[in-house]
Every structure is written in structure tokens, then in C-alpha cells.
Amino acid sequence: MERQIAETDAGAIPPRKKRDHRVDALRGLALLMMLCDHVPQDWLNRLTLRNFGFADAAEIFVMLAGYASWLAYARRIPRPPPDGGWIVVGERILRRCWRLYLFQMLMLFVSIYTIRQWRHYDPVPVDFLEPELAHGSGWFWQVLTLQALPSNLNILPLYIVLLLGIPLMVLLWMGSPKLLLGVSFAIWLVPQFNPAINIPNWLDADGWYFNPLGWQFIFVLGMLASWIATRHGGDLPTPRWLKGLCWAWLLFGVIEHFPYHEWGLPSLAVIPVPSADKSVLVWPRWMEAMAILLLVQSSARARRFSEMRGGQALALLGRHSLEVFSLGTVLDLFARLAMNSFGDGLGMQVLVNLVGLLGVYGVAFWLERHRREAAFMAGRSRREIARAELRPEPHPEPHNEQRGV
């Protein structure tokens, strides 16, 4: 009987395929770069991606959001319930959007309250908070309905819009992946020719900083990359000539966009490249992000690194990206306020970056611990159910008279 239970346990919980941590590690690295980039006075932001190419951490973050959304939602829609189906997956998407919305509101109200209180004790530059949010409560409805997106608090609303668009993306994909790519590219072209076509923003006449019509394209690229990778064991098939082109494009971005003046170096840029407008996601930006994803997801070295201690430290942040990003955004605000009030010398630089690093890793460790405890309890429950199904029905106890007692 024990042997039979053991065999059933093995069948009830089949061994899972080894997790690919490369995407998690890359997303964790993007989160750390965003933690530095949102504090202009931070010396470490001189070493982030935005100084070495056309793109920055935001492009990586949104592309990987599309990559993960395929795995979590899009690929499940064609499946039958209870694991898939339009209604089941639609409910999951709505729950995720609601969670994103709550985190957006929490960050926004904490930011507004903090700045309003801080300025009672020390002057706060006007660029820390839009004038419309600095006084009164007339902004309240605009904020709740996402009609008002302050600076540094505009990426989660974009994510909400993109998630809500997943059912339509899947419909196009079911027709043909090329159809999805073509329609997405055509939509991307719209703001390239007319940037004024955008979602209105009460705080900015130009609309949302991350124009969804442009940024949906990099999200779709991430989804399609994930679809291709799942068909090839998690790897993106990238021939040598394509890898060579990717490395050449990344090198070109470094030459053209390296901040030579900040390092006191003569410029090596040879070709005048037009301004890489981030709002509408001009083509050099998404090409660079795609090149990075191709190189990472086709690299055996990147896979091995993601399984080592350093890679796992980055992947820990990537697995809890929403909480890490939200806490990092609030910590960035406190860092900017502290540097504005007390200076940005070496001591403050060390303090700000140490608090930020400990903060995001603290919340990531805490969340990971609870995730593992929940997974352990769920696994134990499945094993107990399997044993119960194999255990024979107990024979009824004979009546006392029958036992002769």
C-alpha cells in the first residue's frame, strides 16, 4: 500500500520543468535601474542603461510585462476551463488591473501627502508636484479616474490599459501571429505621425507621457517573443548573424548616446540621430530593447548566471515586480526630498542608495517567504488528497454484541 501511495504521489504531482530565471533576473535589473533613474541627483544613474543607448529601463520593463502576460494570461485563453477560457482569464486580468489600480492610488496619495507636509518645513521645488495637485481637492476625481497622471507615476496606468487589451490581442493572434504584429505595428505608426493622438491628461496638455498607442507595440513584441520561446524550450531561436546585428546595434547606441560631456570625454558620435522620443516610443528604443531580450533569452551563459547567487538576487526582485516597483517609487520620492533639503554629498548618496536597496530587497524577501509557504501548503494538500483517494474505505466497527463484549 505504501508503495502504491508513493507511486500515486509521483503521478499526482509531476516533476516540474526547471524554471527559467533569465526574464526574472532581467526584470530585476531593470527595477534596480529605475530605482536610480528616478532620483536625478543619484550618482549611480550615470551607470544605468539610459546612458548607454537609445532605450532605458522602462522599455525593458514593459516588454517583459508583455512576455509575462503571455505566460500568465494570453496563452490560457484558448484553453478550456477551469484553467483557461475567456471568462476565467478575463476575471484574472480584471483582478490584476484592480490590484495595479490600488497600488497606483496608494503611491499617488502617499506622494501628494508627503510633499504637502514636507514643504511646511523646507521648500520643495515646483517640479516635485504638479501645481494642480499642490492645493485643494479639485484634483481628486481626475486622479481616481486616471485622468491625471503625475510625473514618475504613469507606468502602471499604461500597464492597466495594455492588460485590458489582451483579449483583443489574443483574437488577432488566433487569426495569425503575423496579423497581431501587423495591426500592432500599424497602431504604433499613428503617434509617430501625430503625437497629439493620445489619452488626455489633466496635468499635461500633451496627454499621457507613455502614449499607449506607441507603447502597446513593445508589449506585443514581448508577448510574441514569449510565444516563440515557449515553443523552443524557453529559448529564443537567434542565429549567429542576428546576434551579431543585435550586438552591433547596442554598440551603435553606446557610441551615439554615451554622456561624453559628463565624463569629460570628446564625443565619438559620428551620425546625427534624431531625438529618441520616449513618449511615443520611437523605433530605435524598441529595437534596442528587443535586441537585449534576444541576446538574453538565447544565451546559455545568461541562463547559468540567472541560476547563480547574483542572478537569483536579481530574479528575486523580478518575481515581485509590482511591490518592488511601488516601494521603490515611494523611496525615490523621499530620496529626492532628502537630497534637496540636506544636499547630495557622498554621505547622503550612500544613505539613500543603501536605504533603497535594503527596502526593495526587504519587501521581496518577505513576499518570497510567504509565496513559498503558500506553495508548500498547497503541495501538501495535494499529497493528502492523493493519499485519501487511495486509502480503502474503513470497515464498519462490529456492534458490541457481535464482538462478544
Buried (B, 14 or more C-beta within 10 A) or exposed (E): EEEEBEEBBEEBEEEEEEEBBBBBBBBBBBBBBBBBBBBEBBEBBEEBBBBBBBBBBBBBBBBBBBBBBBBBBBBBBEEEEEEBBBEBBBEBBEEBBEEBBEBBBEBBEBBBEBBBEBBEEEEBEEEBBBEBBBEEEEBEEBBEEBBBBBBBBBBBBBBBBBBBBBBEBBEBBEEEBEEBBEBBEEBBEBBBEEBEEBBEBBBBEEBBBBBBBBBBBBBBBBBBBBBBBEEEEBBBEBEEEBBEBBEEBBEBBEBBBBEEEEEEEEEEEEEEBEEBBBBBBBEBBBBBBBBBBBBBBBBEEBBEBBBEEEBBBBBBBBBBBBBBBBBBBBBBBBBBBBBBEEEBEEEBBEBBBEBBBEBBBEBBEEBBEEEEEEEEEEEEEEBEEBBEEEEEEEEEEEEEEEEEE
